[in-house]
Amino acid sequence: MKKLCPAILASLFLFTAISCSDDPDDKAPPITPIQLFDNVTDGSWRITLFSEDGTVKTENFNGYSFIFQSNSVLTANSGSNTYIGNWGITLESNTDDNPDNDLDFNIAFTAPDAFVSLSDDWDVLQTSATNLQLRHVSGGDGSVDLLTFEKNQ
């Protein structure tokens, strides 16, 4: 039995070393809805990337600050224009283009057209206190849209 313990310990050490690798392909822990909510409702945000069907349209949102209010209201303000929309977080139990993460970030604007194009149920790729990266894959043609928000300093 005493000879078995060092073998078990060596196996556990090897397993731990492998499972704690710095490989970028290792999956990050899942994002929780509370974590995401706390991140986005703290401060104002700007869009640093909006790519629709492979075309970058970030410039449509230059100068706008986005406030994700805790009551699901989303305000976009440029100083001269203000647009009001809604936002939310949902857990989707269906299989979609990101089966490892069923957390969706929903945005809805009714005007103007540039802001309406943000309206979708976005897969959350990554979030932190200062960054939110989203992706939507069209069910129709499989085109990919990307949306990144960064917190204003």
C-alpha positions in Angstrom: 0.0 0.0 0.0 2.9 2.4 0.8 4.3 1.9 -2.7 1.0 2.6 -4.2 0.7 6.1 -2.6 3.7 7.6 -4.4 2.4 6.3 -7.7 -1.0 7.8 -7.0 0.5 11.1 -6.0 2.7 11.1 -9.1 -0.4 10.5 -11.3 -2.3 13.2 -9.6 0.6 15.6 -10.0 0.8 14.8 -13.7 -3.0 15.1 -14.2 -2.9 18.5 -12.4 0.0 19.7 -14.5 -1.8 18.7 -17.7 -5.2 20.1 -16.7 -3.7 23.4 -15.7 -1.8 24.0 -18.9 -1.3 27.5 -20.4 -2.5 26.2 -23.8 -4.7 28.9 -25.4 -7.0 26.2 -26.7 -8.0 25.3 -23.2 -11.6 26.5 -22.5 -12.2 29.3 -20.0 -14.7 28.7 -17.3 -18.3 29.5 -18.3 -19.5 33.0 -17.9 -22.3 33.4 -15.4 -25.3 35.6 -16.0 -24.6 37.5 -12.7 -21.0 38.1 -13.8 -22.1 39.5 -17.1 -24.9 41.6 -15.6 -22.5 43.1 -13.0 -19.9 43.8 -15.7 -22.2 45.7 -18.2 -24.3 47.6 -15.7 -21.1 49.3 -14.3 -20.4 52.4 -16.2 -20.7 53.4 -19.9 -19.5 51.5 -22.9 -18.5 52.2 -26.5 -18.6 49.9 -29.6 -15.1 49.2 -30.8 -16.1 46.6 -33.4 -19.3 45.9 -35.3 -18.9 43.6 -38.3 -22.0 42.6 -40.2 -21.7 39.8 -42.8 -18.0 40.5 -43.0 -18.3 44.3 -43.5 -17.0 46.5 -40.7 -19.5 49.1 -39.7 -18.0 50.4 -36.4 -18.0 54.0 -37.6 -21.8 54.1 -37.4 -21.4 54.2 -33.6 -18.5 56.5 -33.2 -19.1 59.0 -30.4 -21.9 57.0 -28.8 -21.8 55.9 -25.1 -24.0 52.9 -24.2 -25.5 52.6 -20.8 -26.9 49.1 -19.8 -29.3 50.0 -17.0 -30.3 47.4 -14.4 -33.9 47.7 -15.5 -33.1 46.4 -19.0 -33.1 49.8 -20.7 -30.2 50.4 -23.1 -29.4 54.0 -23.8 -27.1 55.2 -26.6 -26.1 58.8 -26.3 -23.8 60.9 -28.5 -24.4 64.3 -26.8 -26.7 65.4 -29.6 -28.7 62.1 -30.3 -30.1 59.7 -27.8 -31.6 56.3 -28.7 -33.4 54.0 -26.3 -33.5 50.3 -26.6 -33.7 47.2 -24.5 -31.1 44.6 -23.4 -31.2 41.3 -21.5 -29.4 38.1 -20.7 -30.9 34.7 -21.4 -29.9 31.2 -21.0 -30.8 29.2 -24.1 -31.1 25.5 -23.6 -31.2 24.7 -27.3 -28.1 23.8 -29.3 -26.8 26.8 -31.3 -23.6 27.7 -32.9 -21.9 27.8 -29.5 -22.9 24.7 -27.6 -20.3 25.3 -24.9 -22.0 28.5 -23.8 -25.8 28.9 -23.8 -25.5 32.5 -22.5 -27.1 35.0 -24.9 -26.9 38.8 -24.7 -30.0 40.3 -26.3 -30.2 43.8 -27.8 -33.2 45.5 -29.3 -33.5 48.9 -30.9 -36.4 50.1 -33.1 -34.5 53.1 -34.7 -32.4 54.3 -36.5 -31.5 51.6 -39.0 -27.8 51.4 -37.9 -28.9 50.7 -34.3 -31.6 48.2 -35.5 -28.8 46.2 -37.0 -27.5 45.6 -33.4 -30.8 44.0 -32.5 -30.2 40.3 -32.1 -29.6 37.5 -29.6 -25.8 37.5 -29.4 -23.6 34.6 -28.2 -21.2 35.8 -25.4 -17.7 35.0 -26.5 -15.9 36.7 -23.6 -16.6 39.3 -20.9 -14.6 41.1 -18.3 -15.0 44.3 -16.3 -13.9 46.3 -19.4 -14.7 44.2 -22.5 -17.7 42.3 -23.9 -17.2 40.3 -27.1 -20.3 39.0 -28.9 -21.1 36.9 -32.0 -24.2 36.1 -34.0 -24.4 33.4 -36.6 -27.3 33.8 -39.0 -29.6 30.8 -39.1 -30.4 31.6 -42.8 -27.1 31.9 -44.6 -24.5 31.2 -41.8 -23.0 34.7 -42.0 -21.2 35.9 -38.9 -21.7 39.2 -37.1 -19.3 40.4 -34.4 -19.9 43.1 -31.8 -17.4 44.3 -29.2 -18.1 46.8 -26.4 -15.3 48.3 -24.3 -15.9 50.2 -21.1 -15.3 54.0 -21.3 -12.6 55.2 -18.9 
